[in-house]
Amino acid sequence: MKNISEIEDLCTGCGTCAGLCPTSIIRMEINEEGTYKPVIKGECDECKTCIRVCPGIGVDFIDLNMMIFGRKPTNILLGNYEDCYIGYSSDEKLRYDSSSGGMITQILLYLLEEGFIDGALVTRMNPKRPFEPEPFIARTPEEIIESKGSKYCPVPTNICLQEIIKTPGKYAIVGLPCHIHGIRKAEKINKKLRKRIKYHLGIVCNHTPTFKATEFLLENFGIKKEEVKSISYRGEGWPGNLKVETEDGSTIKLPHFSFMYWGFFFNSFYFPYRCLICPDKVCELADASFADAWVNDIMKNDNNGTSMIISRNSSFNELLFKMKNENKIFIKKIPKALFEESQSLLSVKRRFLSNMTILSHFKKVPLYRQKYPEISLSDHVRSIMFLSRNIISIKGQKWIIKLYLRSFKKASYLKRSLKNISNKFGAFKS
């Protein structure tokens, strides 16, 4: 490969190539499929730095684990780890306004206030182009708070690595697995990044919906992209709401698990191709990973948000307990099995491997070095159904998506009706 232009479908849209390009000629632009892709704006000298740091073409998990932790992964589902916890910020407003407990935001605030970092690589929605995310280096508590909450759209976070290379200081970075993969590969060849990035906070990720997902949702509410004043994908309690404000002053809100949001639509369509073949839901190469606490006992009683945390080294464990002792956060240790079950990690790994097996017959797939669980014929059947939905959405066949949605609604209505009849019949019999 000469440069990043040859990566094609394997691109994760993470922005590492743009952040590390020595001649700064790579730009991340939104393509027709609704994802970020690198575009070369100038004459390339074929130094191949972009190829060396690209996580899209592959990730050597064993090699990078040895570099980071000094040992191979200890757990096939979690990677290397020290302990697992549930926790949340002691600041109730921050906890309520964040996606799931406000832990990442609270940790960043503490690191900044105590002088452990000079800035944090985070993401907010762009106030001038509210449909698009804006990665940036937050250097004040206000900027860190401004970045709170999930962004269910593509984010080229690692374009900001260029600023870290140019500006001395101590930094924390927050990213999805693909962002952390790119940063770890970049740290391997760039001493400044390796020295300056002190904390890697990973967000557990199911997938990143393309911009087409948000566009389709807005279209169903009769809202055009240019009419949007602001978008907030999570917040206002837990599990929170999607909130869209338009230029004319109107607002729509959708609960997180509503049918047209994460309850079915965002969780079933518009997966970028590269997300279909990513084996790392839990951000194995981060110093700590953070997830929603999808645990029944917590979900029944929690309206403010709780995080699940994997601490992957002893120094991060010390940070958590230091913050706990200063009443900045609440944390409680949990068994690793609870984390694995709450995030369905075994089924996710099996789905990934099945997707890779099927898609390798038709398209390029990345090179990984990692251990995987065994898969069965039923895994392949589920993958074929799953892949067919997403190929339809990627190709822009909206009428078929609408047919899927109508069919799902009818099936849900029928299921509820049969349940009501069954309940009434049972009451009559008794």
Buried (B, 14 or more C-beta within 10 A) or exposed (E): EEBBBEBEBBBBBBBBBBBBBEEEBBBBEBBEBBBBBBBBEEEBEEEBBBBBBBBBBBBBBBBBBEBBBEEBBEBBBBBBBBBBBBBBBBBEEBBBBBBBBBBBBBBBBBBBEEEBBBBBBBBBBEEEEBBBBBBBBBBEEEBBBBBBBBBBBBBBBBBBBBBBBEBEEBBBBBBBBBBBBBBBBBBBEBEBBBEBBBBBBBBBBBBBBBBBBBBBBBEEEEBEBEBBBBBBBBBBBBBBBBBBBBEEEEEBBBBBEBBBBBBBBBBBBBBBBBBBBBBBBBBBBBBBBBBBBBBEEBBEEBEBBBBBBBBBBEEBBEBBEEBBEEEBBBBEEBEBEBBBEBBBBEEBBBBBBBBBBBBEEEEBBBEBEBEEBEBEEEBBEBBEEBBEBBEBBBEEEBEBBEEBBEEBEEEEEEEEEEEEEEEEEEEEEE
